[in-house]
Amino acid sequence: MKFLYFVQISVFVLIFPKPSDSLNITLDKDGRRYEIDIEKYIEGVVSGEIPESWPDETIKAQAVVSRSYALYIYNNERKIIRGDTRDQVWKQKTSTRISRLVGETRGWVLLFQDGSIAPGFFHSTCGGTTENAWEMWGGDRRLDEIVSVRCTKCYESPLFFWKKRIKIEEIRKYSKKQDDPLYDKIMEISDIPKNNLIYIEKSSSGRAIKFFFLDTMNILHYRDIRDILPSNFFEYEIFGDTIQFYGRGWGHGVGMCQWGAKRLAEEGFNWKDIIRFYFPKLQLKKIY
């Protein structure tokens, strides 16, 4: 039995599978298609996304957010889930430990306040604070319930701090020339020197959303920046024909910070506590 998703006058009605039902999803991995039970799929995602040696409660938290993400995509966007970083990394081979821990969270998901399934976004390392989902990506207005939280737990990550030096012309290759209403506003700001090469539009938590080359009006958007740098959470200096970036974190910064979740588990948080820490406005529910 498949999920049915109805929308009428902004009211969301979901029909969840019964406990005895099983939902098969279509997985696209390296150009091959698999029809796979959702719970077996989650086992592969957990194996692909975090080390098996991490604490039990971190693994269970990962299972719940990954299940929520997959079902949100299935209900709202498409029936085919990609088995790589565009959705979630999936490995065909799992372990008995991963299978057992995923099984202990069977059917648990995150819900928006209207009762519909919310995407369990996650990333490796937030660098001190997570990001507001809607501010970063826009789109589904319900994403404003996935909010920025202060996180000081991921400092053991090897990419809590990072730096990278790149030639300016290399960065330009990722940019596109386009009109943007923000450009005229930027040029009106009196405290920006007219010979400045770069202006960065940032989110309220300090991450780069747009990266402007003011001399040519070329723009890098969030996803372009992520093709170049470990995260879009950085400061920078220009040295001649290069830019030195000083950054924090690894990934988009939205939702659960995996290295933070690891630390929380080591401090005694259970998987529900971990998820509530990173998704304070969402609900947890077992739907099958």
Residue, then its C-alpha position, 0 to 999 in steps of 0.5 A: m500500500k502506498f502513501l496517498y497525499f492529498v492537498q485541499i485548501s492547505v489542509f494535509v491529509l496523510i494515509f499511513p501504512k498499517p503496521s503489517d503493511s510494507l512500503n517499497i520505494t524505487l532507489d536509483k544508485d549508480g544508474r541502477r534501479y532497485e525496488i526495496d522495502i523502506e526499512k531495508y533502504i534505511e539500513g543501507v542509508v545509515s550504513g552509508e551516512i555514518p560510521e558503524s562504530w558510533p553510539d547506538e543512540t546516534i545511529k537510531a537518530q540517523a535512522v529516524v531522520s533518514r526515514s523522514y527525509a525519504l518519506y517526505i520526498y516520496n510524498n511531495e516530490r518524486k517516487i524515485i530516491r537517489g542513493d547518493t549525496r543528492d538525497q542520501v548515500w546508500k550502501q547495499k551491504t549492512s551489518t546485523r548491528i545496524s539492522r537491529l538498531v534501525g529496527e528499534t526505530r521502525g516506523w518513527v518519523l518527524l512530523f510538521q505541526d500540521g501532522s504531515i511528514a517533515p524532511g529529516f535534513f542532516h549534515s556532518t558538522c554545523g560548526g557551532t550553529t545549524e541553519n534555518a531550512w526555509e531561509m536557506w532553500g525557500g520552497d515549501r513554507r512548512l520548512d520554516e519549522i526546521v529552525s536554527v539551533r545553537c550547537t556546541k557539540c561538534y567540535e571534535s569533527p575534523l572539519f569544525f574549522w577549515k581553511k582553503r585558498i583558491k584562485i579567483e578565476e577558478i571561483r569565477k568558473y562556477s559563477k553565472k552572469q545574471d540580473d538580480p534585484l539585490y545588485d542595485k541595492i548592494m551598489e547603493i550601500s555607501d559603506i561598500p568601497k566601489n573597488n570591492l570585488i565581492y559581496i556576500e549575502k548571508s543568512s541570519s546564522g552567517r552562512a553564504i546564500k549568494f556570492f556576488f562578483l561586483d565587477t561583472m555581476n556574476i553570481l554563485h548561489y548556495r549550491d555553487i558554493r558547496d561545489i567548491l568549499p566544505s560548507n558555506f559558513f566562512e569568512y574570507e580575505i583576498f590576497g592578490d589573485t586568490i581568496q583565502f577562506y576561513g570556514r566552519g563545518w561540513g555540509h549545508g548546516v540544516g537539521m541534525c548535525q551528525w558530529g553533534a549527535k554523536r557527542l550528545a549520545e556520548e553525554g547520555f542523550n537518547w535518540k528522541d532527545i537528540i532529534r528534539f534538540y535539533f528539531p525543536k518545532l517538529q513532532l515525533k510519531k510512530i506511524y507504522 
